[in-house]
Amino acid sequence: MRKKQLTDVEVTNQRVLVRVDFNVPKDRDGYITDDTRIRATLPTINHLRQKKARTILLSHLGRPGGQIVESLRLGSVARRLEELLDAPVHYIEDSDWASVRTRLASVKPGEVALLENIRFHPGEARNDAEMARILASLGDIFVNDAFGVSHRAHASNVGVARLLPSVAGLLLTHEVSMISRAIDDPERPFVALIGGAKVSDKIGVLKNLLFLADVVLVGGGMANTFLLSQGHSMGLSLVEEDKLEEARAILEQALELGRHLVLPEDLVVAAEFSPAAARQTVPVDAVPDDWSALDIGEKTVATFVAHIAGARTVVWNGPVGVFEMELFAEGTEAMAVAVAKCPGTTIVGGGDSIAALEKLGLTEGITHISTGGGASLEFLEGKELPGIAALDDAESQGG
């Protein structure tokens, strides 16, 4: 990555603003149910503590829409961070900037502060210049360690990065390195498994992967649109009729490039979406008119697993069925097992894909689990992520 990194700058006794992604899931009682994103940033935070920096963390939680939402406060995140660091964290729950500045004055070298949900401020999402200026006044150096929001141009990543010396954190550097390897120099065969509900969400990444991967496996609701574009009746299944031409164009491009784009050959269909639904497995050309496709069938599972087993690089993003309901989770869980067993490099992004791995206790078998679903997709699409582009360029080597 041709951007300055945390190890390139002197941080001792400096006020270091760090954009992190602590957007973690919580249950109805407010308890954190998965602290993966907090743990992922610990190397950067501990590096700064060891170097005696004054670390000031910026994060969001949920989508409060620029207003204070009590259930989206970061108090539980601060408590969990304290447990993981085994050290106090200055949790600054004020949203008034004068109060924030006063509280930060007590943060000593080697200590850590966490500001309240940055999206409580309406200027965050619109990358407001005044908010960026206020944030920049709180620090001497800016570190982006939030890969998961680097595809957004917000005040707390892009705005502030343009006003302070700005570098990539250890997590961000690792994310970019791992995904870049898959894009730039993958071991082959390179198999991409792309699922999810809508083709429209992943048209760009599918088009780019046709140039990168040897095999592209397509599952989930988005596969329905491809099947419909081939003339198969999909009953009451989720389809995007306005994307049929684009689906056909992608299939044609795959043929022209000599790439293998693999669609389901059978589907698990149901009369309704409920835990008690009647279901059956049918070929893709035999979906009943009043039923919906909600998972891939056994033959498709076997085909997908065979491609994954023979791969040297696998990128997986998105479930191949309606994973949130146990009745239709079998296909996605089979993909999780196959990817974890693959002997090659495996990279997984997207909440449902990761959830399937965690449910089955398979995360240790994955080479890299990305903390950014949307960001990793845009990176795979070949887009420049604004949160990374705004960081200082690394000094060129040699003359």
Secondary structure as UniProt FT lines:
FT   HELIX           6..8
FT   TURN            12..13
FT   STRAND          15..19
FT   TURN            28..29
FT   HELIX           36..40
FT   HELIX           42..50
FT   TURN            51..52
FT   STRAND          54..58
FT   TURN            65..66
FT   HELIX           70..72
FT   HELIX           75..85
FT   STRAND          89..92
FT   HELIX           97..104
FT   TURN            105..106
FT   TURN            109..110
FT   STRAND          112..115
FT   HELIX           118..120
FT   TURN            122..127
FT   HELIX           129..137
FT   STRAND          141..144
FT   HELIX           147..149
FT   TURN            150..151
FT   HELIX           155..159
FT   HELIX           160..161
FT   TURN            162..163
FT   STRAND          166..168
FT   HELIX           170..184
FT   STRAND          190..194
FT   HELIX           199..201
FT   HELIX           203..212
FT   STRAND          215..218
FT   HELIX           221..229
FT   TURN            230..231
FT   TURN            235..236
FT   HELIX           241..243
FT   HELIX           244..257
FT   STRAND          260..262
FT   STRAND          266..270
FT   TURN            275..276
FT   STRAND          279..283
FT   TURN            284..285
FT   TURN            289..290
FT   STRAND          292..296
FT   HELIX           298..309
FT   STRAND          313..317
FT   TURN            323..324
FT   HELIX           326..328
FT   HELIX           330..341
FT   STRAND          345..349
FT   HELIX           351..359
FT   TURN            360..361
FT   HELIX           363..365
FT   STRAND          368..369
FT   HELIX           373..380
FT   TURN            381..382
FT   HELIX           386..389
//
